Amino acid sequence: MNHPSPHTAPQGGHHVHEHEHHAGDQVEILDLDEEVLAEHIASITDWLPIGTSPRRIVDLGCGTGAGTLALLERFPEAELTAVDLSAAHLNRLREKAAAVGADDRVRIVRADLDSTAWPELGTPELVWASASMHHMPDPDRTLRQVHDLLAPGGLFAVVELAGFPRFLPEDAPEDAPGLEERCHAALEHHHAEQVPHRGADWGTKLTKAGFTVEGERTVTVDIGPPRTDAAGRYALSGLRRMRGSVASALTAEDLSALDRLLDTGSPHSILRRFDLSVRTERRVWAARRT
């Protein structure tokens, strides 16, 4: 499962270059997301209402491969096509697949999922889309494309973020209690303007696109304390990314407090906190092409 990340970008070399710079910055947090939340990703793949194990799977907006690798482990006979616009993400996925001896089961496809004409992706029995659907400019069109792509009786798994992870207690940090909640409020305002389909009613949209929704669940994540090193790095990377979106909306005092948390050389660094946790939710829909 990936953090909100634009797996698609406008056409044109300049925009693609900007996207690649952004995507390269995201590799670390996507890898940390996979490491910290591996158990929860596995619980989702185990929950999927699968009858006959799929032999062909497509991962749309695969990022650096958290879902890809979980699906390959869950379905050891399957071959998987991983699709993303970012060369940086796909290169990292290729490395990870090779490291676990699964590179011969993964086909890498670099493609812009915003396009009306998708590349040839075969006829999969399972399509997986984690934290990618809300980035589509026309998600209803994308859902119809997935419907037409799937084999009859095939399953579409949509995994979406219920919000950016939280890491601190409500009364933290000591010099700016409630800072994280204020950052989240600013981030929600930013997302409402920049990512309008975040938080959409995917169950209704799936039904409208011709799917039968067979299951829906919310996965609650609540890890620690005590924190692991990976959780600390995850919090640091996540809050750094959040700062880029909310800095202009924070007071000078809150921004200074946030910067103290992000200063790894400071005694106030988030890496030095023993009360750190990882709290978030994922919502999952399993929809059948009947």
N, C-alpha and C positions, 0 to 999 in steps of 0.2 A: 504494500500500500504506500502510495506516495503522498507527500505533502502537496498542497495545491501548487501546481506548476504548469505553466503553459506548454503543453506538449505540441502545440500548434503555433504558428506565427504567420503574419502576412507574407505574401509572396514578394520576391524581390531580393537581390543580393544583400542590400544594406540591412533590411529587416532580418534576414536569415543570419547575418553576421551578429547583429545585436542579440538575437535569440541564442546563438551559440555561446556568446559570452555569458549570458544569464544562465544557460543550462550548465555550462562548465562550473559555475559557482554553486549549482544545486547538487552536484554529484555527492558531496560530503553529507549533506543532510538527508538525501534519499538513502544513502548507504546506512546512515545511523538509524533512520526510521526502520529499515529492514532489521538491523541488529537488535534494536531495543524492543520492537514489536513482533518479532518472529513468531512467538507463541500465539499471538492473537491472529496473525495472518494464517497460520496453520489451522486455527480453530474455524476460520471462515471457509477454507477449502474443504475441511472435513464435513462442514455443515451442508454444503451444496447438495441439493436433491438430485443426485446423479443415479441413473439406473445402470445402464451399461457404461463402463468407463470409456471416456472419449479417446479416440485415437488421434484427432486433430484439434488443436486448441489455438486460438488467436488471442493475444494480449494487446489491447488497444491503448496506446499511450503508456508503454511499459516502463518508462523511466529507466532506472538502473537495474531493474529486474527483480524486485522483491516478490511481486506476484508470480513472475515467470518461474523463478526457482522453486517457490512453494508449490506451484502447479505441477512442475516436473517431478517433484518428490511425491506428491499426492497421486499422480497418475503415471507410473513408471513405464507404461507402454506407449505413452503419447508422444507425438511430435508437436512442437509449438512454434508458431510464427509470432515474433515480437515486433511491434510497430511503434515507431516514435519518430518525431522530426529531428531530434537532437542527436548529432553524431557523437557528442561527448557521452550522453546516456547510453547509446548503443555500444560504444566501444567498451564502456565499463561493464555492461551486461555480457558482452562477448568474453571478457576476461573472467568474470565470475562463473559463467557456464563452463569454460574450459577448466577452471580450478576444481570443479566438482565432477569433471568427466562427462558433462552433458552437452558439450558443444556440437556433437553430431545430431542432437535432437532439437536444436534451436535454429530456426531460420530468421535472420535479421532483415528487416525491411524498413528503410528510412522513407517516410512518407508524411505528407501534410494531410491530416485527417479533416481539415477544414474543406478540402477539395471535394467537389461533387463527384469526381471520378477517382475512386480508390484503386490502388494497385491490385493485382491478382492475389487473393488471400486464401484461395481454395474454398472448401465447403466444410467448415469446422462444425464439430458437435458441441463445442463450448467456446464462448467468447467471454473474455474477462476485461472489465474496464474499471480500474481503481484510481480514484481521484483525478479522472480525466474528463468525464462527461460534462462537468460544469464549466469547462473551458471552451466547449464547442459554441461557436456563434449561433448555430441553429441546431440545438440538440434534438429537436423533433425529427429533423431530416436525418441526423446521424442515427437515431434509433430505428428509423425505417431502413437505413442502409444495413444496419446490423441484422435486422429481421430478414432482409433478403439474402444476406450473406450466410446465415446459419443453415445447417442441414435441417430438414423437417424433423421436428421433435427435439431440436437442439436447445441448449440452455444459454441464457445470457445472464452473467453475474455483474451487477453494478455495485461498486463499493464507493461510498462517498463519505467525506469528512463531516462530522457534526460540529466541527469547530477546531481552531488552532489549539494545540496542546497547552495545558497549564502546568507550571512547574513549581510555583512558590505557594506557601501558605497565604491565607487571605490577609494576615497582618504583617506581611513582609513586603519589602525590606524595612528595616527598623527606621531608616531616615525618610521613607515615603510609603507608609502602609497603604495597601490596596493598589499599588502601582500596576501590577499585572492586569487587574480588572480594567483599569483605565486604558491601558494599552489595547486590551481586547475590544473595548468599546470603540476606540479609534480605528482599529483594524476592521471591525464589522462595517463601519461607515465607509471605509476605503473599498472593501469588497463589494458593497452594495452598488458602488459607482463603477468599479472596474470588472467585476465578475458577477453579472446580474443573475446567472443561473445557479449560483451556489445556493444550496438549501432548497432546490426545486422539489416539487412533489413527483418523484421519479416513478412511484407506483402508478399514478394516473397517466403519466406520459408513456410508460411502457404499455399499458392497456390500450391507449389511443393508437399506438404504433402497431397494434395487432398481436402483442404478446399476451400470454396468460401468466399472471404473477402467481407463482407457486409458494413463495416464501419470502418473509421479510423479517429482519432482526436487527437489533442494536447491540453492538459489541462495546462493552465498557472497559476501558483501560485505566488501571490505577496501580502503578508500580512504585514501590518504595514509600518512604525512606527505609533503610539507608540506601543511598544512591549508588549506582555502579559508575565506573569511569565513563562508560558509553552513554549513560543517562546524562551525566554532566556535560559531555561534549554535545549531546543532542540538544540540551537546553541552551547551551552557549550558541550553537549554530542557529537554532530556531529563533532565539531572541535577537540575534544579530539581523536576521532576515526581517523580523517584525519591525525592528527599528527603522529600516529603510522605508517602510510603508507608513509609519505612524509618527515619525519625528516632528513633522510640521504641525501635528495636532496636539502635541504634548506641551505642558508648561515647561519653562526653563528648569524648574526644580525637578520635575519628573524626568526630563531628558538627562539631567545630570545624574540622577539616581540610577537610571537605566545604564548609563555609560559606566558607572562604577561597577555595576553587576557584570558588564561585558569586558571590563579591564582585567585580563588574566593575571596581571601583576599586582592587582589591588587586594588588600585583605577583605574587601567587600565583594570580590569576584564570585560569581555564581558557582564556579568550580570549587570554592572553599566552603560552600554551604552543606550542612549535614541534614537539613530538613527538606532537601530537594526530592520531588516526586515527578512522575509523568502521568497526567490525567487527561484523557480525551475519550471520544466516542467515534465509532464508525457505524454507519448504517449500510445495510446490505439488502439488495433485492435479487431474487432468483426468478427469472422470467423465461417461460417456455415458448418457443415457436411451435404452434400446434398446426 
